[in-house]
Amino acid sequence: MKLLIYLNNKLVQPYLDTFKGLSKEVWWLAFITLINRAGTMVIPFLSLYLTKHLGFSLGKVGWIMTAFGLGSVVGSWLGGKLTDKIGYYKVMLWSLFATGVLFVGLQFLTTFYTICMGIFLVMLVADTFRPAMFVALSTYSKQENKTRSVTLIRLAINLGFSAGPAVGGLIITTIGYHGLFWIDGITCIMAAVLLVNVLHPKKARVLDKVMAENPKSAYSDGTFFIFLAAMVLFGFVFLQYFSTIPLYYKNIRLLSEYQIGLLMGMNGFIIFALEMPFIKKLEDGQFNTSNLMIIGAVLLAFSFLILNVGSWMGIIIIGMVFMTFGEMILFPFSNSFVMERAKGGKQGQFMGLYSIAFSIAHIFGHNSGMQLVERFGFEFTWYIMSSLTLGCILLIWLLKTKVEKERLAKIERYHN
């Protein structure tokens, strides 16, 4: 009994305390995101469905995935624009509902060109949700809780992505691929119904809605575009953990699919167990946001460099830990930077461009990594990825100096 009390006081209670202060609206938004992400079970099995079930060649699957990425880019842009025009609530509601309908309809498309158009349309509609959700998150969060609010959403996304494929695999083996499309569609519509019931504007509290009198366009913010360029580079490198890194584990380190799954699962477990208290600790330390983003990028670079150090199997575990902590630092604080930046401008535009940065990384990252591995091998590719991360670090450093100059200019204008 004493041991249980000790563990509760030292481990459980401090962990639970890191969730204190978050609004009920943020919790509901996280739950809706969890349902939505767990529901998108089609995505992890898409390439398998296209090759095994519909008989498409890998070349055609590559073009379909390009349509996937392009739909994501257009959807993120459109979501930001619509959020500024009609508000985040309407965009989230119609995105969830329409995505559900489109997921159900996707199963009836069987030709290459209709699949390309269908995937493009599904992703366009689905990714209008992201900028709207981030604007809602900013609105439902107090200033001091914004980074932890983002972290809670990330936990929901990670849980959804973990549960989704497991449930999806079970559905495929028992019902078949068509059941997957139906359940994906129904869960999206369920998330829309929940949104109406718990986050309707008449029910939800606005905790931080700062509207500028003359909102600045994100497209005229040169400093913000430096930040976006850094995020494209970070995303480009980070996404290798979902394409070339598994191939490296399989072909060079000779790991089985089961071992690869355990290693990738370790990433999700660390995030679930440690990210919230870790972020709370960093927030309490009053660290500079730009410096934290630099540390996150440095850890990602090390995660690739260490793979070329030797053949000891423990290296790949260390590399995964470096990447996980880099991800845990950079994503919440970069999101927090955008939310703060968006206060003086059109929030939907800022959030839309932030989402687009990672959509662009999706379009080019996977394919480029594969081409580099095929032509030059894994070792050379890891050096290239580390070099690109160095570019990301330099851009964040430049961003830091620009933001500091803006801060000093504001102080000078205030005194004059």
Secondary structure, DSSP 8 states (H G I E B T S, - for coil): -HHHHHHIIIIIHHHHHTTTT--HHHHHHHHHHHHHHHH--TGGGHHHIIIIIS---HHHHHHHHHHHHHHHHHHHHHHHHHHHHH-HHHHHHHHHHHHHHHHHHHTT--SHHHHHHHHHHHHHHHTTHHHHHHHHHHHTS-GGGHHHHHHHHHHHHHHHHHHHHHHHHHHHHHT-HHHHHHHHHHHHHHHHHHHHHHS-TTTS--S-----SS-B-GGG-HHHHHHHHHHHHHHHHHGGGGTHHHHHHHHTS---HHHHHHHHHHHHHHHHHHHHHHHHHHHHTT--HHHHHHHHHHHHHHHHHGGGT-S-THHHHHHHHHHHHHHHHHHHHHHHHHHHHHTTB-HHHHHHHHHHHHHHHHHHHHHHHHHHHHHH-HHHHHHHHHHHHHHHHHHHHHHHHHHHHHHHHHHHHHH-
